[in-house]
Amino acid sequence: MECPHLEEAVQILAPPTIADTKTHFVCAVCNTEKNPWICTNCGKIHCGRYVNGHGKLHNEENPNHSVCMDCESFAVFCYACDEFVINDTEQGHLDKLRRHVVQLLMRVDTCSKHEHCDENSENKSSQNRTQLTLRPKVRRNSTESQENVPISKRRNSTETQENDPKRKRLKKEDRISRPRSSGLRNLGNTCFMNAVLQSLSNIQQFCGYIKQLPSLEEKSTKRKHITRKASKTEEDILLIEEVRKTLIALWQGTKGAISPESLFCVIWKVVPRFRGYQQQDAHEFMRYLLDRLHTELLSLLPYPNNNSPFIGPKGKSTIVTAIFGGLLQNEVTCLECRMESKKHDPFLDLSLDIPPQFSTRSSKNKEGDPVCRLEDCLSSFTELEELEASELYMCSNCKKKQRSTKKFWIRRLPNVLCLHIKRFRWQSYFRVKLDTFVEFPLKDLNMNKYVLNNLHETRGSGKGAANEYDLAAAIVHHGSGAGSGHYTAYAQHDGQWFNFNDSTVTMCEEQTVARCKAYILFYIRREFKIPDYFNGTSHR
């Protein structure tokens, strides 16, 4: 969005507070290097809202200091507008500040390299002196800090360090706080794509299957020669291959962030509506991505039978439908003759309305007001409703349109239950956002009362892990507009929650996840079951 506060909030052209230092950007309050933001009014550095939130606190204490710049991605955010900023001042102050920050980072890197070279030269001379003193047959410890220490003292020092409980605790904390997954660079309002990819990458069964697939480019070439002429169309471009490469790169853990340019280019080619650098809807992108992956896998990989229990063309399924695919039962009852009509609809996700009694509230609940819960949204989805006069049902028994009621049941639950909370709605000619907080469980989501028994078509009352779910990931939309704002994701890996904010990946607490205003929730069933042939590693 275009921010109206830039002229008064942008006052600096260079970061004066650290211009003469040789260290990276650190928060002026907590000294962390994670997710640093520079205030464009005073030049102070503070951490972002997903670390310790000192940048937001700085703005609350200084209302005119509302605009800040990310020192890593150079994105600009205005706390007053609660949006990312796309415009600049008339004098181009933000662009000048970006260039100064880049130059400063280059100088810091250069200084670090020189210091590293100086250390190496000092260590080499130290090694030569040690060799003259102790003779070549003496084995030296490979640690640089112990090269000048006598062997007896070095052994004692090593044992002391290994037995030091504080050092052990620090090593353990470092190991936990460093996620194996890399971040994804923002290529220009591509946070919607990054949030979806990070969420899917942390669903182990899905990500593991896609990563172990062989390269599918050769299969695509053979298919093109058989079914088409030389011209290359959108159907010949494989999205699954780029997704596979991206997921592999994400979990190599060799880089702090990777740039998904190839994947983004393929998306531009196959989906014209996602071309350009305007903000897109993460839910729409996720639906298209899963549908496209399912279609490509159906045409590329063979399956052992055509009698799959999962819904798909010709009864076939893929890893997409095996993990995300469920089945709804739509019951329509004629109010005149009580004739029932039942229809089964496959789904990859469920879109839930926020009940009317909660959707009219402001973003902050007043004390004493009941909190909207995820169960309220699910109950609203499955409750009996009478169709409007404009939606009269054509009754096959009455042979004419009649008033009717409609009710949804979940006939079969998926392994991964994807719940989309409908936060955007049309009001006049604009899409507005519902900023209502929806309370959702991190564990023990029980779906029993929303499910039909497959055999007797009665409401399931059985207990057990088959209908119980735990949260695996959540996507959050920040901002007030449907076509603007910013997307981030939370995901759990090895029992620890992480926040994925484009190129930045940080560890977070369960309470932080529970407080977020979720847009999409991914729940994994405790009793996870997929056909055996999806667990294999050979795809010929």
TORBA-634212 format. One record per residue (C-alpha): residue in three letters; x, y, z. Coordinates in steps of 0.02 Angstrom, whole numbers, plus 32768, in hexadecimal, padded with zeros to 4 digits. Example, Ala and Ser with C-alpha at 12.3 -4.5 7.8 and 13.67 -1.06 7.14 Angstrom:
ALA82677F1F8186/SER82AC7FCB8165/
***
This chain:
MET800080008000/GLU803280B77FEF/CYS805A80FA809C/PRO802881B080C5/HIS80A281B98159/LEU814881B380FB/GLU816C826D80F2/GLU8169828281AF/ALA81A881D481DF/VAL823E81C48169/GLN82C6823981A6/ILE836B81DC818F/LEU83CE81AE80F3/ALA844B813A8147/PRO845080CF81E6/PRO84B681428258/THR84AE80D682F4/ILE851A804A82AC/ALA8572809E821B/ASP861D8095826E/THR86117FE582B6/LYS864D7F408272/THR85BB7ED882B0/HIS85187EA68260/PHE84757EFB828C/VAL843E7ED6833E/CYS83A57F0B83A1/ALA83C77FA2840F/VAL83637F52849D/CYS83877E97849F/ASN84247E908430/THR83DE7E0683C3/GLU84107DFB830B/LYS836C7DA782DC/ASN82F97E068266/PRO83417EB7827E/TRP82DB7F508247/ILE831E8002823B/CYS82B08094826D/THR82AC811081DC/ASN829481A28253/CYS8324818C82CF/GLY838B80FD8286/LYS837F808C831E/ILE837D7FD08301/HIS82F87F638352/CYS82BF7EAF833E/GLY821D7E8482E4/ARG81767E558330/TYR81997D9A831A/VAL82397DA18383/ASN821F7E12841B/GLY81B87E9C83CB/HIS82297F2D83FD/GLY820C7F868358/LYS81517F8F837B/LEU81727FC8842E/HIS81E4805283EB/ASN81558091837F/GLU80D9808B840F/GLU815080F78476/ASN8174816B83E2/PRO80D7817A8373/ASN813481DB82EA/HIS81AF814A82D8/SER813180DC827E/VAL819580AA81E3/CYS8223802C81E7/MET828A7FC8816A/ASP82BB7F118172/CYS837A7F0D8173/GLU837C7E658118/SER82F37E6E8093/PHE82E87F2F808E/ALA822A7F268097/VAL81D97FC080E6/PHE814B7FB38165/CYS80DE803981B5/TYR809880138262/ALA801980A08252/CYS7FD0805481B3/ASP7FF67FA181EC/GLU802C7F7D8138/PHE80C77F6880CF/VAL80F48005806D/ILE8110800C7FB1/ASN812880C77F94/ASP81B9813C7FBF/THR81CE81F27FF0/GLU81D982757F67/GLN829682807F86/GLY82A981C17F80/HIS82E781B38034/LEU82BB80FB8046/ASP831C80CC7FAA/LYS83B4812C7FE9/LEU83A680D68092/ARG83A0802C803E/ARG844180527FE0/HIS8499808A807F/VAL84647FED80DB/VAL84A37F80804B/GLN854A7FDB804B/LEU85587FC68107/LEU85357F0B80FC/MET85B97EFA8074/ARG86377F5580E1/VAL860E7EE58177/ASP86277E4A810C/THR86CD7E8D80CA/CYS870A7EB2817B/SER86D77E0481B2/LYS87397DB68123/HIS87D57E1D814A/GLU87CC7DEF8202/HIS87B77D3881D2/CYS88507D418161/ASP88B57D9581EC/GLU88827D0C8266/ASN88B57C8581EB/SER89617CD381D0/GLU897B7CE3828C/ASN89467C2F82A5/LYS89BE7BF3821F/SER8A517C4B8270/SER8A1A7C088318/GLN8A147B5782D0/ASN8AC57B69828D/ARG8B057B9F833A/THR8AA97B0E838B/GLN8AF57A928310/LEU8BA57AD18339/THR8B877ABE83F2/LEU8B2A7A1983FA/ARG8B7479C28360/PRO8B0A798482CD/LYS8AD378E28321/VAL8A617940839C/ARG89A8793C836A/ARG895679E78379/ASN88A07A0683A1/SER88437A498309/THR87EE7AD0836F/GLU883F7B79834D/SER882E7BB68400/GLN889B7B278442/GLU892A7B2683C5/ASN89A07B84843A/VAL896E7B2384D7/PRO89E37A998519/ILE899F79E98504/SER898779C485BD/LYS89277A6585DC/ARG88C87A4E853A/ARG888979A38570/ASN885179E58618/SER87FF7A7A85C5/THR87A17A0A854B/GLU8762799985D6/THR872B7A30863C/GLN86CD7A7985A7/GLU867579D48582/ASN864079C28638/ASP86097A788649/PRO85497A70865C/LYS85377B248621/ARG85957AFE8580/LYS852B7A628565/ARG848D7AC8857D/LEU84C77B4D8502/LYS84F17ACA847F/LYS84467A7B8495/GLU83EE7B238487/ASP84527B4F83EB/ARG84237AA9839E/ILE836B7AC283C5/SER83627B798390/ARG83AF7B5882E5/PRO83277B158272/ARG835E7AA181E8/SER82E77AF4816E/SER831E7B8F810F/GLY82B97C2C80F4/LEU82727C64804C/ARG82A17D0D8006/ASN82157D857FD9/LEU821E7DA57F1E/GLY81A17E347F25/ASN80FF7E137F84/THR811C7D567F7A/CYS80FE7D3C8034/PHE80597CE58009/MET80BC7C5E7FAD/ASN81457C538031/ALA80C87C3880BF/VAL80707BAA8061/LEU81127B548030/GLN81587B5B80E1/SER80B67B138128/LEU80B37A8480AB/SER816C7A6280C3/ASN814D7A40817B/ILE80C879BC8159/GLN8143792D815F/GLN80E278AA80FE/PHE80BE7920806D/CYS816A79718065/GLY81C678CB8078/TYR8167787D7FE8/ILE818379107F72/LYS823D791C7F9C/GLN826078647F78/LEU820E78697ECC/PRO828878537E3B/SER82A378E37DC4/LEU820578F17D5D/GLU824A795D7CD0/GLU827478C37C68/LYS81C3787F7C7E/SER817E79287C47/THR81E979257BA9/LYS81AD78767B7B/ARG80F878A77B99/LYS810B79407B2A/HIS815278DA7A9A/ILE80C7785C7AA7/THR803278CD7ABE/ARG806679717A6F/LYS80C679C179E4/ALA81637A2879FD/SER810A7AC17A43/LYS81187AD27AFF/THR80777B007B59/GLU80487B1F7C0D/GLU801C7A667C24/ASP80D17A377BFA/ILE81197AA07C88/LEU812D7A3B7D26/LEU81057A947DC7/ILE812479F67E2C/GLU81DB79F27DF6/GLU81FC7AA37E33/VAL81A07A817ED6/ARG820C79E57EEE/LYS82AC7A477ED4/THR82727AD27F49/LEU82457A597FD6/ILE82EE7A027FC6/ALA83497AA87FCC/LEU82E37AE08063/TRP83177A4A80CC/GLN83CE7A43809B/GLY83ED7AC28125/THR84887B0880D0/LYS84427BB780B7/GLY83E67C318126/ALA836D7C568097/ILE83547C1A7FE5/SER830A7C787F52/PRO82787C1C7EFC/GLU82877C787E56/SER82757BDC7DE9/LEU81D67BA77E41/PHE818E7C567E38/CYS81B47C607D7C/VAL81597BBB7D5F/ILE80C37BFB7DC2/TRP80C17C977D56/LYS80BE7C2B7CB9/VAL80347BB37CED/VAL7FC47C2D7D4C/PRO7FB27CD77CF8/ARG7F527D1F7D8B/PHE7FEB7D0B7DFC/ARG805B7D6F7D87/GLY80A17E137DC6/TYR80D57E4B7E72/GLN802E7E777EC0/GLN7FF77E207F60/GLN7F957D7E7F45/ASP7F247D167FB4/ALA7F837C878009/HIS7EE97C17800D/GLU7EC87C297F54/PHE7F7E7C047F30/MET7F7E7B6A7FA0/ARG7EE17B257F4B/TYR7F2A7B3E7E9E/LEU7FD17AF37ED1/LEU7F837A547F19/ASP7F0C7A3F7E85/ARG7F9A7A557E09/LEU800D79DB7E64/HIS7F81795A7E69/THR7F60796B7DAE/GLU801779607D7E/LEU803978C87DEC/LEU7FA2786D7DA1/SER7FE9787F7CF3/LEU809F785A7D1F/LEU809F77CD7D9F/PRO804F77207D8E/TYR7FE176D77E15/PRO7FC6761F7E3F/ASN7F0876227E35/ASN7E74768A7E00/ASN7E0A76667E9A/SER7E5376E57F10/PRO7DE377187FA2/PHE7E1877CD7F83/ILE7DB3783A7F11/GLY7E0778697E6E/PRO7DF778567DB0/LYS7DD077A07D85/GLY7DDC77747E3D/LYS7E9777957E43/SER7EEF77F27ECD/THR7F9478497EE8/ILE7FF578797F83/VAL7F91791C7F80/THR7EE778C97F92/ALA7F2C78408003/ILE7F6578C28081/PHE7EEF7957806A/GLY7E587903801A/GLY7DB678EF807B/LEU7CFE78D6804F/LEU7C677941807A/GLN7BB27908807B/ASN7B3979908045/GLU7A86796F807E/VAL79F779D68033/THR794679BA8077/CYS78A979F98021/LEU783C7A5380A1/GLU779F7A258041/CYS77AC7968802C/ARG7843794680A1/MET789E78F08012/GLU795A78E58035/SER79E378F67FB4/LYS7A9678C57FDF/LYS7B3078F47F7E/HIS7BE778CB7FA0/ASP7C6879527F7E/PRO7D2579397F8C/PHE7D8B79C27FE0/LEU7E4079F18000/ASP7E157A768081/LEU7D7E7ABC80DC/SER7D547B7580D7/LEU7D057BAC817B/ASP7C9F7C4A8198/ILE7CB77CAC8238/PRO7C087CA88289/PRO7BA87D4E8279/GLN7BA67D6E8334/PHE7C657D778330/SER7C877DBF8284/THR7C467E6E82AD/ARG7CC27E87833B/SER7D5E7EF08336/SER7E097E9F833C/LYS7E127EAD83FA/ASN7D937E508464/LYS7D457EAF84F3/GLU7D587E65859E/GLY7CCB7DEB85C1/ASP7C9E7DCD8509/PRO7C9D7D1584D4/VAL7D307CE48466/CYS7D137C9A83BB/ARG7D567BE883B8/LEU7D827B788327/GLU7CF77B028361/ASP7C7B7B918346/CYS7CB47BA18292/LEU7CA87AE48276/SER7BFB7ADC82C4/SER7BC37B6C8254/PHE7C057B0D81BD/THR7BA47A6D81E7/GLU7B047AB7822F/LEU7A5C7AA981D8/GLU7A2F7B438172/GLU79997B738109/LEU79C27BA98059/GLU79947C588020/ALA78FD7C797FB1/SER79787C9A7F22/GLU79C07BEA7F39/LEU79237B7F7F2A/TYR79487AC67F19/MET79067A627E84/CYS78B379D07EDC/SER78B179307E75/ASN781678F57ED2/CYS77AF79957EC6/LYS77EF79B77E16/LYS78057A6F7E3B/LYS786E7AE77E9F/GLN784B7AE67F58/ARG78897B307FFA/SER790C7ABF8047/THR79907AA980CD/LYS7A467A7D80B7/LYS7AC27A29812B/PHE7B7779F2811A/TRP7BC5795A816B/ILE7C787922815D/ARG7C6A7871811A/ARG7D24784D8118/LEU7DAD78B1816E/PRO7E5678CF811A/ASN7F0078A88166/VAL7F2879628165/LEU7E9179CE8188/CYS7EAA7A798139/LEU7E347AFD8180/HIS7E257BA58129/ILE7DD87C2D8196/LYS7D7B7CA58124/ARG7DC17D4C815B/PHE7D977DAD80BC/ARG7CEA7DDB8080/TRP7C9D7E528004/GLN7C537EF28048/SER7C0B7F607FBE/TYR7C977F617F3D/PHE7D277F387FB2/ARG7D6B7E9E8008/VAL7D7E7EBF80C1/LYS7DD87E588143/LEU7D8B7E0B81DF/ASP7E0F7E228265/THR7DB27DB982E6/PHE7E207D4C8353/VAL7DF17C948341/GLU7E2E7C2583CD/PHE7E6F7B7E838D/PRO7EBE7AE783E5/LEU7F747AB983CA/LYS7F4B7A0683FC/ASP7EB47994840F/LEU7E3F79D8838B/ASN7DB179598391/MET7D47794B82F4/ASN7CCF78C38330/LYS7C31792C8332/TYR7C487969827F/VAL7C6178BE8230/LEU7BE7783D81EC/ASN7C017785820A/ASN7C2B77398160/LEU7BC5769C817C/HIS7B2376DA81CB/GLU7B2B77928197/THR7B0D77CD8247/ARG7B72784782A8/GLY7C1477F882E1/SER7C2077E2839B/GLY7CBA777583A3/LYS7D5277AE8402/GLY7E08779A83D6/ALA7E9677E2836F/ALA7E3B77CC82C8/ASN7DDE787182DD/GLU7E5D78CE8349/TYR7ED6794E8301/ASP7F6D79B58336/LEU7FA27A5982E6/ALA80367A4D826F/ALA803A7AFA821F/ALA7FDC7B9F8213/ILE7FDE7C2D8195/VAL7FBB7CDE81D2/HIS7F8B7D7A816F/HIS7FC87E1F81B9/GLY7F777EC18183/SER7EC97F00815E/GLY7EB47EE880A2/ALA7E967E4E8036/GLY7F0C7E8B7FAE/SER7F937EC88025/GLY7FE37E9980CA/HIS805E7E0E80ED/TYR80597D518106/THR80BF7CED8183/ALA80B67C3981BC/TYR80CC7BD5825B/ALA80FD7B1E8253/GLN81327A9782CC/HIS81CE7A2F82AF/ASP821079AB8329/GLY81A079EF83B2/GLN81DC7AA4839F/TRP81777B328352/PHE81C87BA782D3/ASN81907C498282/PHE81B17C5881C7/ASN81B57D0E8190/ASP81FB7D0780DE/SER82B87CF680EE/THR82B47CF881AD/VAL82957C588211/THR828B7C6B82CE/MET825D7BFA835F/CYS81BD7C2983BB/GLU81527BEF844C/GLU80AB7B948445/GLN80567C2B8495/THR808D7C988403/VAL803C7C208388/ALA7F9C7C1383EE/ARG7F897CD283F0/CYS7F967CEA8334/LYS7F007D1582C7/ALA7F0B7C7E8256/TYR7ED37C8081A1/ILE7EF97BCA8174/LEU7F117B3B81EF/PHE7F607A9281C8/TYR7F317A068240/ILE7F7F79588237/ARG7F1B78C08269/ARG7F6A785982F2/GLU7F3777B7829B/PHE7F8C77E181F6/LYS7F67775F816F/ILE7F91776180B6/PRO7F9A76D18038/ASP803B766B803D/TYR806D76997F8C/PHE8083774F7FC3/ASN81067716803F/GLY817476CA7FB7/THR820977217F6C/SER820676DC7EBA/HIS81A477367E31/ARG81C576EE7D86/
***
